[in-house]
């Protein structure tokens, strides 16, 4: 869960003398703890037992016992991790491994890694048109960037506990740059250079054409929304023909990362102007994609925002706004350095913000400075871009999406049952999955750990012995309503308890990831010559195969969120739990489409059954 319970500190809304600034609490935040080895390994067995058969269970128990024996590999790696955690140059022991988890992955980031946040309409009834919507979003994003630079963004809180705000330095002017074997994260702020971004431009992409638009004056002040609107109108009204596939450089960002890295080097080597154009894009504050597409359904809108058309995208940017011809809009964000709990601050701000101008002077002809970025491309590079377009089209076709807007009730009714809304929603996932598969499957739910310095997430595992008992009771025609309700309450209570452990940095996945990285970094020096068997066990393999990958966040300014499936035989599930409804985005590979439809149907059915049950036993 990406911080759905966070709120803003009310007493730091500006940066005047004596008022708390955005990053004032950073030095007081605790460091992410390293859990006891035995506690994590015991918990690992407890968490995996419901998912393993007898042979898998015995093999995993043996591997854990071998790992945790006195003076064994586990103790050596644990001591190395404790030493690593105490280093002065390591703010958070997980952080470098978490970045590497993304940057080492050679898969295309579109669908596999990037996440979309679809924005709520600001105008009821008739929505803004494309230009109005895009200008409003740009103005809101620039004002948000302003308060980050001024350090007047309110500090996020969780039950009066300040949360780490470091991610906000990486929302703007950040890009993932492809390199062979491991990508590089280009950010405006780092330990060596903590100063804010000096970028004063944004990127507009229209029919494959890439424009740079200067949105700040020489003093760093944001240009007016009216000027931005007129400039967008000029770009949209210009007689642009869609670029041929072979010239749509943005499509390269949809490729395998090594192929993109190789192509990028060839682009730079071919003509010196190309290097400056890439820097212009990668250093820009953010990207805005103006699409001609008009989604005819929520599911079509989801696909447009999840991947859209690579010819009109630059997936490497941390923040990429997409605005369709009818004003439907979203953020598609690169996940390496930011999580949903931070991005939702931006979406809420855009939704709430009002332009500083009272009106738009239609008679004025003044526009902002902008220019098209025209790459000089060799025949070889053009062939590679063509290949990227073909591969992307096939990958997009192989991705299925369904949107379930469950409008019967939301968290307000769930609370009347004295149940955690998130626990209730997750148990609905378990019941629907059981109806579909006839057995539990590995389920993933990230939990924000931003109460710690540079905290990101811990992996919460909703499948428990209690959740399995609940699904069995619900499917058992002999069980009474009281038995079913008791089973639901017990499953949700266990869910909440496990959630609390993860928020405190006492989960399983991240600690095991840290120990595994200690082996890769220092194993030979510790006398550990081969990867410990715990990391090759059936239990660990199943832990890492997230058949049901789920996530949520706050819903400020949001209509829908989504991401792709993380395994070929699974579902990607992103959900918003609103007071009166649940908005759920479901994704899978195309060959799983029939099962995806059944899962969506079972999900709606399950929530109605669960609600009716709890109403009957009130």
C-alpha positions as a Python dict, from the first residue, in 0.01 Angstrom:
ca = {
    (1, 'X'): (0, 0, 0),
    (2, 'X'): (153, 329, -111),
    (3, 'X'): (74, 546, 188),
    (4, 'X'): (-305, 572, 173),
    (5, 'X'): (-317, 685, 536),
    (6, 'X'): (-78, 976, 502),
    (7, 'X'): (-189, 1335, 548),
    (8, 'X'): (-29, 1678, 537),
    (9, 'X'): (110, 1866, 832),
    (10, 'X'): (-121, 2168, 872),
    (11, 'X'): (138, 2395, 1029),
    (12, 'X'): (392, 2396, 747),
    (13, 'X'): (195, 2532, 454),
    (14, 'X'): (451, 2802, 378),
    (15, 'X'): (818, 2861, 428),
    (16, 'X'): (805, 3182, 627),
    (17, 'X'): (1034, 3244, 923),
    (18, 'X'): (969, 3002, 1209),
    (19, 'X'): (751, 2767, 1002),
    (20, 'X'): (855, 2408, 945),
    (21, 'X'): (986, 2341, 594),
    (22, 'X'): (937, 2033, 380),
    (23, 'X'): (1263, 1863, 471),
    (24, 'X'): (1309, 1987, 827),
    (25, 'X'): (1226, 1647, 979),
    (26, 'X'): (1468, 1446, 766),
    (27, 'X'): (1754, 1444, 1018),
    (28, 'X'): (1525, 1325, 1296),
    (29, 'X'): (1384, 1025, 1108),
    (30, 'X'): (1494, 682, 1232),
    (31, 'X'): (1689, 448, 1008),
    (32, 'X'): (1528, 137, 864),
    (33, 'X'): (1598, -139, 1119),
    (34, 'X'): (1756, -475, 1043),
    (35, 'X'): (1530, -739, 1192),
    (36, 'X'): (1658, -1037, 1389),
    (37, 'X'): (1756, -1323, 1159),
    (38, 'X'): (1552, -1582, 1348),
    (39, 'X'): (1243, -1362, 1353),
    (40, 'X'): (1253, -1310, 976),
    (41, 'X'): (1318, -1678, 898),
    (42, 'X'): (1040, -1794, 1133),
    (43, 'X'): (809, -1542, 972),
    (44, 'X'): (917, -1658, 625),
    (45, 'X'): (805, -2012, 708),
    (46, 'X'): (482, -1888, 864),
    (47, 'X'): (401, -1673, 562),
    (48, 'X'): (481, -1944, 306),
    (49, 'X'): (321, -2245, 474),
    (50, 'X'): (-29, -2180, 329),
    (51, 'X'): (118, -2180, -23),
    (52, 'X'): (339, -2491, -18),
    (53, 'X'): (262, -2860, -60),
    (54, 'X'): (414, -3112, 178),
    (55, 'X'): (731, -3177, -24),
    (56, 'X'): (789, -2805, -87),
    (57, 'X'): (733, -2731, 281),
    (58, 'X'): (983, -2994, 402),
    (59, 'X'): (1246, -2878, 153),
    (60, 'X'): (1200, -2513, 256),
    (61, 'X'): (1212, -2594, 629),
    (62, 'X'): (1538, -2785, 576),
    (63, 'X'): (1688, -2490, 383),
    (64, 'X'): (1589, -2245, 658),
    (65, 'X'): (1728, -2467, 934),
    (66, 'X'): (2054, -2498, 746),
    (67, 'X'): (2066, -2120, 689),
    (68, 'X'): (2004, -2031, 1054),
    (69, 'X'): (2231, -2287, 1220),
    (70, 'X'): (2494, -2153, 1460),
    (71, 'X'): (2788, -1998, 1274),
    (72, 'X'): (2610, -2072, 948),
    (73, 'X'): (2569, -1864, 634),
    (74, 'X'): (2271, -1677, 775),
    (75, 'X'): (2463, -1544, 1074),
    (76, 'X'): (2754, -1436, 855),
    (77, 'X'): (2529, -1252, 613),
    (78, 'X'): (2329, -1098, 897),
    (79, 'X'): (2644, -956, 1054),
    (80, 'X'): (2752, -819, 717),
    (81, 'X'): (2411, -652, 675),
    (82, 'X'): (2428, -498, 1022),
    (83, 'X'): (2773, -360, 940),
    (84, 'X'): (2642, -230, 607),
    (85, 'X'): (2346, -63, 777),
    (86, 'X'): (2580, 119, 1016),
    (87, 'X'): (2795, 276, 747),
    (88, 'X'): (2797, 656, 746),
    (89, 'X'): (2752, 666, 368),
    (90, 'X'): (2438, 448, 380),
    (91, 'X'): (2124, 633, 485),
    (92, 'X'): (1902, 332, 436),
    (93, 'X'): (2050, -16, 397),
    (94, 'X'): (1782, -118, 146),
    (95, 'X'): (1800, 188, -82),
    (96, 'X'): (2092, 92, -313),
    (97, 'X'): (1955, -261, -352),
    (98, 'X'): (1608, -129, -427),
    (99, 'X'): (1735, 104, -697),
    (100, 'X'): (1943, -179, -843),
    (101, 'X'): (1634, -403, -840),
    (102, 'X'): (1488, -170, -1104),
    (103, 'X'): (1800, -47, -1281),
    (104, 'X'): (1945, -397, -1335),
    (105, 'X'): (1625, -525, -1496),
    (106, 'X'): (1668, -547, -1873),
    (107, 'X'): (1297, -585, -1953),
    (108, 'X'): (1107, -299, -2119),
    (109, 'X'): (981, -63, -1848),
    (110, 'X'): (650, 10, -2019),
    (111, 'X'): (377, -222, -1881),
    (112, 'X'): (636, -419, -1680),
    (113, 'X'): (738, -143, -1441),
    (114, 'X'): (579, 196, -1510),
    (115, 'X'): (252, 282, -1334),
    (116, 'X'): (-32, 509, -1443),
    (117, 'X'): (-251, 740, -1233),
    (118, 'X'): (-561, 855, -1423),
    (119, 'X'): (-670, 1202, -1313),
    (120, 'X'): (-1021, 1301, -1208),
    (121, 'X'): (-1203, 1555, -1421),
    (122, 'X'): (-1203, 1897, -1260),
    (123, 'X'): (-1521, 2014, -1434),
    (124, 'X'): (-1846, 1825, -1382),
    (125, 'X'): (-2061, 1763, -1686),
    (126, 'X'): (-1863, 1896, -1981),
    (127, 'X'): (-1494, 1826, -1933),
    (128, 'X'): (-1215, 2062, -2033),
    (129, 'X'): (-1093, 2025, -2388),
    (130, 'X'): (-745, 1894, -2457),
    (131, 'X'): (-568, 2231, -2454),
    (132, 'X'): (-745, 2353, -2139),
    (133, 'X'): (-676, 2027, -1959),
    (134, 'X'): (-311, 2013, -2063),
    (135, 'X'): (-250, 2378, -1967),
    (136, 'X'): (-419, 2328, -1631),
    (137, 'X'): (-209, 2018, -1559),
    (138, 'X'): (114, 2190, -1664),
    (139, 'X'): (38, 2494, -1449),
    (140, 'X'): (-50, 2277, -1150),
    (141, 'X'): (263, 2064, -1186),
    (142, 'X'): (484, 2372, -1215),
    (143, 'X'): (326, 2527, -905),
    (144, 'X'): (386, 2198, -721),
    (145, 'X'): (749, 2199, -831),
    (146, 'X'): (772, 2556, -702),
    (147, 'X'): (664, 2464, -349),
    (148, 'X'): (911, 2176, -345),
    (149, 'X'): (1194, 2413, -438),
    (150, 'X'): (1069, 2665, -178),
    (151, 'X'): (1039, 2380, 75),
    (152, 'X'): (685, 2489, 155),
    (153, 'X'): (521, 2158, 65),
    (154, 'X'): (349, 2033, 384),
    (155, 'X'): (528, 1744, 550),
    (156, 'X'): (342, 1413, 517),
    (157, 'X'): (227, 1254, 842),
    (158, 'X'): (113, 912, 950),
    (159, 'X'): (-66, 938, 1286),
    (160, 'X'): (137, 1250, 1371),
    (161, 'X'): (459, 1072, 1273),
    (162, 'X'): (654, 1268, 1007),
    (163, 'X'): (736, 1075, 692),
    (164, 'X'): (1044, 1088, 472),
    (165, 'X'): (1007, 1349, 198),
    (166, 'X'): (1322, 1264, -3),
    (167, 'X'): (1124, 1123, -297),
    (168, 'X'): (990, 1470, -374),
    (169, 'X'): (1338, 1579, -488),
    (170, 'X'): (1316, 1315, -764),
    (171, 'X'): (968, 1379, -903),
    (172, 'X'): (1078, 1645, -1152),
    (173, 'X'): (1374, 1665, -1388),
    (174, 'X'): (1446, 1296, -1337),
    (175, 'X'): (1495, 1023, -1596),
    (176, 'X'): (1610, 666, -1616),
    (177, 'X'): (1896, 662, -1866),
    (178, 'X'): (1964, 330, -2043),
    (179, 'X'): (2310, 179, -2008),
    (180, 'X'): (2442, -168, -2078),
    (181, 'X'): (2371, -418, -1796),
    (182, 'X'): (2252, -151, -1552),
    (183, 'X'): (2070, 177, -1617),
    (184, 'X'): (2160, 508, -1458),
    (185, 'X'): (1917, 732, -1272),
    (186, 'X'): (1951, 1096, -1371),
    (187, 'X'): (1820, 1313, -1085),
    (188, 'X'): (1856, 1685, -1006),
    (189, 'X'): (1951, 1618, -643),
    (190, 'X'): (2202, 1378, -497),
    (191, 'X'): (2437, 1365, -198),
    (192, 'X'): (2706, 1545, -396),
    (193, 'X'): (2470, 1809, -539),
    (194, 'X'): (2158, 1867, -327),
    (195, 'X'): (2055, 2184, -512),
    (196, 'X'): (1716, 2197, -689),
    (197, 'X'): (1683, 2134, -1061),
    (198, 'X'): (1788, 2422, -1284),
    (199, 'X'): (1566, 2297, -1566),
    (200, 'X'): (1326, 2558, -1704),
    (201, 'X'): (1167, 2353, -1983),
    (202, 'X'): (913, 2079, -2035),
    (203, 'X'): (877, 1839, -2328),
    (204, 'X'): (565, 1820, -2545),
    (205, 'X'): (517, 1515, -2769),
    (206, 'X'): (262, 1534, -3048),
    (207, 'X'): (225, 1274, -3327),
    (208, 'X'): (581, 1160, -3259),
    (209, 'X'): (722, 1514, -3288),
    (210, 'X'): (914, 1625, -2977),
    (211, 'X'): (910, 1990, -2869),
    (212, 'X'): (1089, 2167, -2586),
    (213, 'X'): (890, 2446, -2425),
    (214, 'X'): (1045, 2700, -2192),
    (215, 'X'): (801, 2752, -1903),
    (216, 'X'): (1005, 2973, -1670),
    (217, 'X'): (1158, 3316, -1707),
    (218, 'X'): (1521, 3402, -1636),
    (219, 'X'): (1439, 3455, -1267),
    (220, 'X'): (1282, 3113, -1225),
    (221, 'X'): (921, 3230, -1218),
    (222, 'X'): (656, 3015, -1386),
    (223, 'X'): (507, 3158, -1704),
    (224, 'X'): (131, 3219, -1703),
    (225, 'X'): (-125, 2950, -1778),
    (226, 'X'): (-266, 3166, -2055),
    (227, 'X'): (70, 3173, -2232),
    (228, 'X'): (102, 2797, -2191),
    (229, 'X'): (-248, 2747, -2335),
    (230, 'X'): (-183, 2964, -2639),
    (231, 'X'): (143, 2785, -2707),
    (232, 'X'): (-26, 2446, -2690),
    (233, 'X'): (-295, 2571, -2926),
    (234, 'X'): (-26, 2680, -3169),
    (235, 'X'): (140, 2338, -3156),
    (236, 'X'): (-192, 2159, -3202),
    (237, 'X'): (-305, 2384, -3487),
    (238, 'X'): (22, 2357, -3680),
    (239, 'X'): (5, 2132, -3984),
    (240, 'X'): (195, 1839, -3843),
    (241, 'X'): (194, 1505, -4016),
    (242, 'X'): (255, 1205, -3790),
    (243, 'X'): (622, 1115, -3801),
    (244, 'X'): (697, 787, -3980),
    (245, 'X'): (770, 505, -3740),
    (246, 'X'): (1140, 508, -3821),
    (247, 'X'): (1173, 867, -3689),
    (248, 'X'): (973, 829, -3364),
    (249, 'X'): (1272, 828, -3128),
    (250, 'X'): (1050, 797, -2820),
    (251, 'X'): (960, 442, -2925),
    (252, 'X'): (1313, 337, -2831),
    (253, 'X'): (1224, 389, -2463),
    (254, 'X'): (987, 90, -2493),
    (255, 'X'): (1267, -152, -2583),
    (256, 'X'): (1471, -403, -2390),
    (257, 'X'): (1705, -182, -2188),
    (258, 'X'): (2030, -315, -2338),
    (259, 'X'): (1895, -267, -2692),
    (260, 'X'): (1790, 88, -2604),
    (261, 'X'): (2129, 157, -2444),
    (262, 'X'): (2306, 38, -2757),
    (263, 'X'): (2079, 248, -2980),
    (264, 'X'): (2128, 554, -2760),
    (265, 'X'): (2506, 530, -2792),
    (266, 'X'): (2477, 501, -3170),
    (267, 'X'): (2246, 804, -3181),
    (268, 'X'): (2500, 1010, -2983),
    (269, 'X'): (2793, 891, -3196),
    (270, 'X'): (2617, 959, -3526),
    (271, 'X'): (2573, 1334, -3483),
    (272, 'X'): (2681, 1571, -3205),
    (273, 'X'): (2344, 1749, -3204),
    (274, 'X'): (2173, 1430, -3083),
    (275, 'X'): (2352, 1433, -2749),
    (276, 'X'): (2223, 1781, -2664),
    (277, 'X'): (1870, 1681, -2767),
    (278, 'X'): (1875, 1379, -2536),
    (279, 'X'): (1999, 1597, -2250),
    (280, 'X'): (1718, 1847, -2323),
    (281, 'X'): (1464, 1566, -2278),
    (282, 'X'): (1626, 1388, -1986),
    (283, 'X'): (1686, 1709, -1790),
    (284, 'X'): (1341, 1855, -1859),
    (285, 'X'): (1099, 1895, -1569),
    (286, 'X'): (848, 1652, -1719),
    (287, 'X'): (688, 1533, -2043),
    (288, 'X'): (338, 1602, -2177),
    (289, 'X'): (202, 1370, -2447),
    (290, 'X'): (-86, 1510, -2654),
    (291, 'X'): (-277, 1215, -2802),
    (292, 'X'): (-537, 1217, -3078),
    (293, 'X'): (-695, 907, -2925),
    (294, 'X'): (-1035, 928, -2753),
    (295, 'X'): (-1109, 629, -2524),
    (296, 'X'): (-1460, 488, -2565),
    (297, 'X'): (-1454, 302, -2233),
    (298, 'X'): (-1274, 296, -1902),
    (299, 'X'): (-1076, -11, -2011),
    (300, 'X'): (-966, 167, -2330),
    (301, 'X'): (-863, 464, -2118),
    (302, 'X'): (-665, 231, -1893),
    (303, 'X'): (-470, 87, -2188),
    (304, 'X'): (-404, 437, -2324),
    (305, 'X'): (-250, 540, -1993),
    (306, 'X'): (-73, 212, -1915),
    (307, 'X'): (110, 205, -2247),
    (308, 'X'): (-69, 404, -2520),
    (309, 'X'): (139, 435, -2835),
    (310, 'X'): (516, 426, -2785),
    (311, 'X'): (557, 652, -3088),
    (312, 'X'): (413, 936, -2878),
    (313, 'X'): (580, 862, -2544),
    (314, 'X'): (907, 890, -2352),
    (315, 'X'): (869, 622, -2086),
    (316, 'X'): (1205, 695, -1918),
    (317, 'X'): (1088, 1022, -1761),
    (318, 'X'): (989, 1011, -1395),
    (319, 'X'): (669, 1200, -1476),
    (320, 'X'): (491, 1184, -1811),
    (321, 'X'): (147, 1341, -1845),
    (322, 'X'): (-86, 1202, -2111),
    (323, 'X'): (-379, 1410, -2236),
    (324, 'X'): (-623, 1261, -2488),
    (325, 'X'): (-821, 1467, -2739),
    (326, 'X'): (-1129, 1466, -2513),
    (327, 'X'): (-929, 1580, -2207),
    (328, 'X'): (-897, 1236, -2046),
    (329, 'X'): (-561, 1251, -1874),
    (330, 'X'): (-314, 1063, -1657),
    (331, 'X'): (39, 1040, -1525),
    (332, 'X'): (259, 753, -1637),
    (333, 'X'): (554, 741, -1398),
    (334, 'X'): (885, 558, -1395),
    (335, 'X'): (902, 366, -1068),
    (336, 'X'): (1273, 348, -981),
    (337, 'X'): (1291, 649, -753),
    (338, 'X'): (931, 738, -663),
    (339, 'X'): (627, 558, -521),
    (340, 'X'): (256, 623, -541),
    (341, 'X'): (240, 774, -193),
    (342, 'X'): (446, 1066, -326),
    (343, 'X'): (286, 1094, -670),
    (344, 'X'): (-62, 1116, -513),
    (345, 'X'): (47, 1441, -350),
    (346, 'X'): (103, 1578, -698),
    (347, 'X'): (-230, 1453, -835),
    (348, 'X'): (-418, 1597, -536),
    (349, 'X'): (-245, 1931, -580),
    (350, 'X'): (-326, 1945, -953),
    (351, 'X'): (-690, 1864, -881),
    (352, 'X'): (-725, 2128, -607),
    (353, 'X'): (-511, 2403, -755),
    (354, 'X'): (-661, 2708, -921),
    (355, 'X'): (-482, 2916, -1180),
    (356, 'X'): (-347, 3248, -1055),
    (357, 'X'): (-519, 3410, -1355),
    (358, 'X'): (-886, 3509, -1347),
    (359, 'X'): (-935, 3473, -1721),
    (360, 'X'): (-768, 3379, -2045),
    (361, 'X'): (-718, 3669, -2288),
    (362, 'X'): (-818, 3512, -2620),
    (363, 'X'): (-714, 3822, -2818),
    (364, 'X'): (-349, 3799, -2715),
    (365, 'X'): (-120, 3629, -2964),
    (366, 'X'): (184, 3602, -2739),
    (367, 'X'): (323, 3250, -2697),
    (368, 'X'): (614, 3088, -2519),
    (369, 'X'): (945, 3002, -2680),
    (370, 'X'): (941, 2648, -2812),
    (371, 'X'): (1122, 2447, -3077),
    (372, 'X'): (1106, 2102, -3224),
    (373, 'X'): (1388, 1865, -3132),
    (374, 'X'): (1493, 1705, -3460),
    (375, 'X'): (1728, 1411, -3428),
    (376, 'X'): (1974, 1329, -3704),
    (377, 'X'): (1929, 956, -3761),
    (378, 'X'): (2129, 700, -3957),
    (379, 'X'): (1961, 424, -4161),
    (380, 'X'): (2072, 175, -3893),
    (381, 'X'): (1907, 375, -3615),
    (382, 'X'): (1589, 415, -3818),
    (383, 'X'): (1576, 39, -3863),
    (384, 'X'): (1613, -4, -3486),
    (385, 'X'): (1325, 239, -3422),
    (386, 'X'): (1111, 43, -3668),
    (387, 'X'): (1197, -273, -3477),
    (388, 'X'): (1103, -100, -3151),
    (389, 'X'): (761, -4, -3293),
    (390, 'X'): (693, -360, -3411),
    (391, 'X'): (797, -513, -3077),
    (392, 'X'): (596, -259, -2881),
    (393, 'X'): (280, -320, -3085),
    (394, 'X'): (309, -693, -3017),
    (395, 'X'): (368, -639, -2644),
    (396, 'X'): (75, -398, -2615),
    (397, 'X'): (-148, -646, -2800),
    (398, 'X'): (-39, -915, -2554),
    (399, 'X'): (-163, -704, -2260),
    (400, 'X'): (-527, -722, -2152),
    (401, 'X'): (-695, -476, -1917),
    (402, 'X'): (-1030, -470, -1739),
    (403, 'X'): (-1168, -195, -1517),
    (404, 'X'): (-1410, -279, -1237),
    (405, 'X'): (-1584, 30, -1104),
    (406, 'X'): (-1760, -122, -806),
    (407, 'X'): (-2021, 144, -722),
    (408, 'X'): (-2237, -50, -472),
    (409, 'X'): (-2040, 70, -170),
    (410, 'X'): (-1696, 183, -53),
    (411, 'X'): (-1498, 217, 265),
    (412, 'X'): (-1775, 403, 450),
    (413, 'X'): (-1996, 93, 455),
    (414, 'X'): (-1703, -138, 527),
    (415, 'X'): (-1623, 66, 838),
    (416, 'X'): (-1977, 3, 969),
    (417, 'X'): (-1879, -364, 987),
    (418, 'X'): (-1588, -268, 1219),
    (419, 'X'): (-1344, -401, 961),
    (420, 'X'): (-1035, -249, 803),
    (421, 'X'): (-1131, -133, 450),
    (422, 'X'): (-801, -254, 306),
    (423, 'X'): (-836, -588, 482),
    (424, 'X'): (-1190, -627, 348),
    (425, 'X'): (-1083, -543, -8),
    (426, 'X'): (-789, -783, 7),
    (427, 'X'): (-1006, -1065, 140),
    (428, 'X'): (-1231, -1003, -161),
    (429, 'X'): (-927, -1063, -381),
    (430, 'X'): (-860, -1389, -196),
    (431, 'X'): (-1217, -1510, -229),
    (432, 'X'): (-1235, -1424, -600),
    (433, 'X'): (-898, -1590, -660),
    (434, 'X'): (-1012, -1903, -475),
    (435, 'X'): (-1327, -1918, -691),
    (436, 'X'): (-1110, -1891, -1002),
    (437, 'X'): (-819, -2119, -910),
    (438, 'X'): (-953, -2345, -636),
    (439, 'X'): (-647, -2271, -424),
    (440, 'X'): (-458, -1973, -279),
    (441, 'X'): (-182, -1804, -478),
    (442, 'X'): (112, -1583, -386),
    (443, 'X'): (-20, -1231, -331),
    (444, 'X'): (184, -913, -298),
    (445, 'X'): (82, -582, -141),
    (446, 'X'): (345, -309, -88),
    (447, 'X'): (331, -116, 239),
    (448, 'X'): (496, 226, 264),
    (449, 'X'): (789, 250, 507),
    (450, 'X'): (840, 625, 474),
    (451, 'X'): (846, 669, 851),
    (452, 'X'): (1213, 569, 808),
    (453, 'X'): (1480, 780, 640),
    (454, 'X'): (1469, 718, 264),
    (455, 'X'): (1204, 453, 326),
    (456, 'X'): (1022, 300, 28),
    (457, 'X'): (808, -11, 80),
    (458, 'X'): (792, -350, 247),
    (459, 'X'): (608, -645, 92),
    (460, 'X'): (296, -750, 280),
    (461, 'X'): (161, -1098, 210),
    (462, 'X'): (-219, -1116, 245),
    (463, 'X'): (-241, -1497, 222),
    (464, 'X'): (-261, -1638, 575),
    (465, 'X'): (-406, -1948, 735),
    (466, 'X'): (-692, -1722, 841),
    (467, 'X'): (-755, -1595, 486),
    (468, 'X'): (-766, -1953, 357),
    (469, 'X'): (-1011, -2052, 631),
    (470, 'X'): (-1228, -1754, 535),
    (471, 'X'): (-1239, -1853, 166),
    (472, 'X'): (-1321, -2214, 256),
    (473, 'X'): (-1599, -2110, 490),
    (474, 'X'): (-1748, -1879, 228),
    (475, 'X'): (-1752, -2162, -26),
    (476, 'X'): (-1890, -2414, 221),
    (477, 'X'): (-2273, -2438, 196),
    (478, 'X'): (-2289, -2595, 543),
    (479, 'X'): (-2110, -2312, 729),
    (480, 'X'): (-2337, -2069, 914),
    (481, 'X'): (-2336, -1691, 868),
    (482, 'X'): (-2180, -1654, 1212),
    (483, 'X'): (-1897, -1891, 1121),
    (484, 'X'): (-1833, -1711, 792),
    (485, 'X'): (-1839, -1368, 958),
    (486, 'X'): (-1605, -1483, 1234),
    (487, 'X'): (-1367, -1619, 970),
    (488, 'X'): (-1374, -1286, 783),
    (489, 'X'): (-1308, -1091, 1102),
    (490, 'X'): (-1016, -1318, 1192),
    (491, 'X'): (-867, -1290, 843),
    (492, 'X'): (-893, -911, 842),
    (493, 'X'): (-747, -888, 1194),
    (494, 'X'): (-450, -1097, 1086),
    (495, 'X'): (-414, -878, 776),
    (496, 'X'): (-404, -563, 990),
    (497, 'X'): (-147, -715, 1227),
    (498, 'X'): (78, -817, 940),
    (499, 'X'): (37, -472, 784),
    (500, 'X'): (155, -313, 1111),
    (501, 'X'): (463, -535, 1117),
    (502, 'X'): (554, -433, 763),
    (503, 'X'): (507, -62, 830),
    (504, 'X'): (757, -105, 1112),
    (505, 'X'): (1013, -256, 874),
    (506, 'X'): (959, -606, 1010),
    (507, 'X'): (849, -789, 698),
    (508, 'X'): (1023, -1076, 518),
    (509, 'X'): (1098, -985, 157),
    (510, 'X'): (1323, -683, 202),
    (511, 'X'): (1534, -841, 479),
    (512, 'X'): (1592, -1152, 266),
    (513, 'X'): (1678, -924, -28),
    (514, 'X'): (1937, -750, 188),
    (515, 'X'): (2092, -1081, 299),
    (516, 'X'): (2102, -1203, -61),
    (517, 'X'): (2282, -885, -168),
    (518, 'X'): (2534, -933, 113),
    (519, 'X'): (2619, -1266, -48),
    (520, 'X'): (2668, -1104, -389),
    (521, 'X'): (2880, -823, -242),
    (522, 'X'): (3081, -1001, 26),
    (523, 'X'): (3006, -1375, 4),
    (524, 'X'): (3352, -1488, -103),
    (525, 'X'): (3519, -1284, 171),
    (526, 'X'): (3280, -1439, 424),
    (527, 'X'): (3369, -1789, 307),
    (528, 'X'): (3029, -1843, 141),
    (529, 'X'): (3116, -1982, -202),
    (530, 'X'): (2768, -2059, -334),
    (531, 'X'): (2426, -1900, -294),
    (532, 'X'): (2266, -2036, 26),
    (533, 'X'): (1993, -2291, -40),
    (534, 'X'): (1723, -2078, 123),
    (535, 'X'): (1736, -1856, -187),
    (536, 'X'): (1690, -2161, -414),
    (537, 'X'): (1413, -2317, -206),
    (538, 'X'): (1057, -2374, -324),
    (539, 'X'): (938, -2131, -59),
    (540, 'X'): (1160, -1847, -180),
    (541, 'X'): (1078, -1916, -546),
    (542, 'X'): (708, -1898, -467),
    (543, 'X'): (760, -1582, -260),
    (544, 'X'): (914, -1414, -564),
    (545, 'X'): (642, -1526, -808),
    (546, 'X'): (364, -1276, -744),
    (547, 'X'): (66, -1433, -916),
    (548, 'X'): (-160, -1167, -770),
    (549, 'X'): (33, -840, -754),
    (550, 'X'): (-179, -576, -582),
    (551, 'X'): (-127, -218, -474),
    (552, 'X'): (-323, 84, -355),
    (553, 'X'): (-264, 444, -258),
    (554, 'X'): (-449, 752, -149),
    (555, 'X'): (-702, 867, -407),
    (556, 'X'): (-666, 1248, -407),
    (557, 'X'): (-743, 1371, -758),
    (558, 'X'): (-751, 1016, -895),
    (559, 'X'): (-1006, 831, -1104),
    (560, 'X'): (-810, 507, -1160),
    (561, 'X'): (-462, 360, -1123),
    (562, 'X'): (-296, 63, -1284),
    (563, 'X'): (8, -139, -1382),
    (564, 'X'): (79, -453, -1583),
    (565, 'X'): (102, -812, -1460),
    (566, 'X'): (439, -894, -1307),
    (567, 'X'): (431, -1264, -1406),
    (568, 'X'): (291, -1421, -1722),
    (569, 'X'): (35, -1635, -1539),
    (570, 'X'): (-85, -1366, -1300),
    (571, 'X'): (-284, -1046, -1259),
    (572, 'X'): (-181, -688, -1187),
    (573, 'X'): (-438, -530, -954),
    (574, 'X'): (-434, -162, -858),
    (575, 'X'): (-726, -35, -652),
    (576, 'X'): (-864, 283, -499),
    (577, 'X'): (-1083, 251, -189),
    (578, 'X'): (-1308, 555, -192),
    (579, 'X'): (-1587, 642, 53),
    (580, 'X'): (-1866, 526, -180),
    (581, 'X'): (-1697, 299, -435),
    (582, 'X'): (-1397, 86, -530),
    (583, 'X'): (-1210, 156, -855),
    (584, 'X'): (-1008, -150, -955),
    (585, 'X'): (-780, -187, -1256),
    (586, 'X'): (-700, -545, -1360),
    (587, 'X'): (-435, -654, -1610),
    (588, 'X'): (-297, -979, -1751),
    (589, 'X'): (-129, -1128, -2054),
    (590, 'X'): (-367, -1176, -2348),
    (591, 'X'): (-377, -1554, -2310),
    (592, 'X'): (-520, -1499, -1959),
    (593, 'X'): (-799, -1270, -2082),
    (594, 'X'): (-1082, -1519, -2022),
    (595, 'X'): (-960, -1578, -1667),
    (596, 'X'): (-926, -1202, -1619),
    (597, 'X'): (-1292, -1156, -1711),
    (598, 'X'): (-1393, -1432, -1470),
    (599, 'X'): (-1180, -1281, -1193),
    (600, 'X'): (-1346, -942, -1239),
    (601, 'X'): (-1690, -1106, -1224),
    (602, 'X'): (-1599, -1313, -918),
    (603, 'X'): (-1460, -1004, -751),
    (604, 'X'): (-1782, -807, -781),
    (605, 'X'): (-1980, -1111, -670),
    (606, 'X'): (-1751, -1164, -369),
    (607, 'X'): (-1781, -807, -240),
    (608, 'X'): (-2160, -823, -264),
    (609, 'X'): (-2161, -1157, -78),
    (610, 'X'): (-1928, -1029, 192),
    (611, 'X'): (-2132, -713, 246),
    (612, 'X'): (-2461, -903, 256),
    (613, 'X'): (-2309, -1147, 506),
    (614, 'X'): (-2194, -871, 742),
    (615, 'X'): (-2530, -695, 714),
    (616, 'X'): (-2708, -1016, 816),
    (617, 'X'): (-2495, -1070, 1128),
    (618, 'X'): (-2506, -709, 1252),
}
